[in-house]
Amino acid sequence: MIAPMQEGAAAAGQPLRDLASGFFRADGALGQLSGADFAYETRPQQVEMACAVADALETESHLMVEAGTGVGKSLAYLAPLILHARRTAKRVMVSTHTISLQEQLVGKDLPLLQARLGVAFRAVLVKGRANYLCRRRLARAHRHQGELFPDAVARDLERIRAWADSTGDGSVQEMSRPPLPEAWSAVCAEHGNCLGGKCPERARCFLQRARARMQDADLLVANHHLLFSDLALRIQGANFLPDVTAVVMDEAHTVEDTASEHLGIRLSPYAFEHFLRRLYIPETGKGLLGYLRAGPAARTAGRLWEAVADLFHAVTKAAGLSAHEGTRTVPHPLEVETEVPELLRELSSRLGTLIEELEGRDEDTRSELKGLRGQAAALRGMLEAYLGQLEPDHVYWISREGRRRQPVLHSAPIEVAPILSNSLFGALRSVILTSATLAVGGRLEYCRDRLGAGADCALRCLGSPFDHARQMRLHVATNAPDPKDKEAFADAVARGVLRWSLKTKGQAFALFTSEELLRRTAGTLRAPLEEAGLTLLAQGQGMARRAMLETFRTNEGFVLFGLDSFWMGVDVRGEALSNVILTRLPFAVPDHPVVAARLRRIKERGGDPFREYSLPEAVLKFRQGFGRLIRSQTDEGIVVVLDSRLLTKWYGRVFFQSLPECPVDTFEL
């Protein structure tokens, strides 16, 4: 048996880049592991990436590295990251965008490194605190479920109670069927509702166990949503995640949008309803205030139910959002008459009085009231910030969302670079950003500047080990109508999708940028595809995304129509996917509030919004869609582009410059 790297090597003073590159050599610990169940090939790009990551960690600097599919990015950053953590005795973190990559890291890559890296290390998958069951709250909810909860919630609480006796880590992800949100919120380890050392269940607390594992870990595995939620807390002087000295952000092409989402405001009728249902439901008298027989507070909560309904109606009207519109920007503070902020303040005061009255008598209920009082303050703060547009340099808008098309209030920072420059890149010694798609025209400066990584951030563009010239062909339509002519373009897309789906006998993704065009094309082609023996799977038409993907992956003769979430993070290997059809160049809709604000900001500075934002964003998303096809050394197939602007417009060359070299054919629709 080949011996793994020696434990002492991690602390022997040998340069980290030598340790990392040695691990990947053909005669190294990983290379010599090749056998019947594991095939390893030395890839120069992987070694180069590992060395670049090692250099950034040792010099405490930032790095942005694009490494194409097949490089083996995760091992290339994990090996030096873990070695660095063990040598310095400092905690580090990896953050991903998708659950599938997290599962790969935890289920495949980290066990391999545990066996072969030669250093013992502790890695922990990190989840937000609300993912964990609170045994104390569960016991309390069970005792009073008849007084506090509707029947459906009470039934789910019984199911949670039975599961609590067998769960391993107490996280909701372990449940075979997710509970109702109202049931889980009544028993989870929510912020502001913890007795700390006074809790009778502290010795068995799932959250405390998770926190202890985090504190003892060398490596934390998190996701971008949790990382930026924690970052938002840190800006306010709090935190959930323990401190780290370095972080690798994989799937970094999603960082700007994720940061923007978590550093802004989102207020929906459901958020208020969820909060109020725990306090008091006027129709049934159930809820915490009904259980306490707290008449004055219950009456305030009852008035708040009505005031919230009036608030969203008034905001919708003041913003000018019609019943048929999806989104409308709110350019100025809204003068809306509403009692909601004052009622929330009054409710907080009454909850404070109840908390004082229960001191020394019922600590469980006091803890519940404290948590709800904190939520009331948070809701009031967000509402006042939205109505008065108090967040600097934010864009504000209102949109209709969900099946009920409820109005939702949003804000987001126009630019995340100034925020991340201070709170992320300025706070950590080393931030390493990586993805298969970060470069525009072979250069990384666009993404570096959008994220605020700074001019000192090292840039590496490593390409892919795949032989695209051999494995694929690109086919581009020469005569598609301009997409501005919606009718003609829709007809051309339908003809093109049908033609190329038949050519490969299914096994095709057709990727759309518009839900309207997807629905129309699906309606036109469902019957012709069925006549040809092919089955259409269309996103948003009855089947969940995960189920669509699994059906496509495990069956022949399917054509899948997908929207934004299928352009990235989808991995279908082998013959199951032989054809990717890109129906249109993926330019962002310029009237989305965030996009419009970013374009306007560039114009105000004297720049060219199209060249500086719209085009590079479209190129990055185009590369994501293009990259769905070749996922392994043995994959083969075609990519079809039904948008002739790739050939007829000056900016088409920027798209071509951003793609790997491969044969290009043209065709007429």
Summary of the structure (lengths in Angstrom):
residues: 669
radius of gyration: 27.1
end to end distance: 59.4
largest distance: 80.4
contacts: 2180
relative contact order: 0.10
helix: 51%
strand: 14%
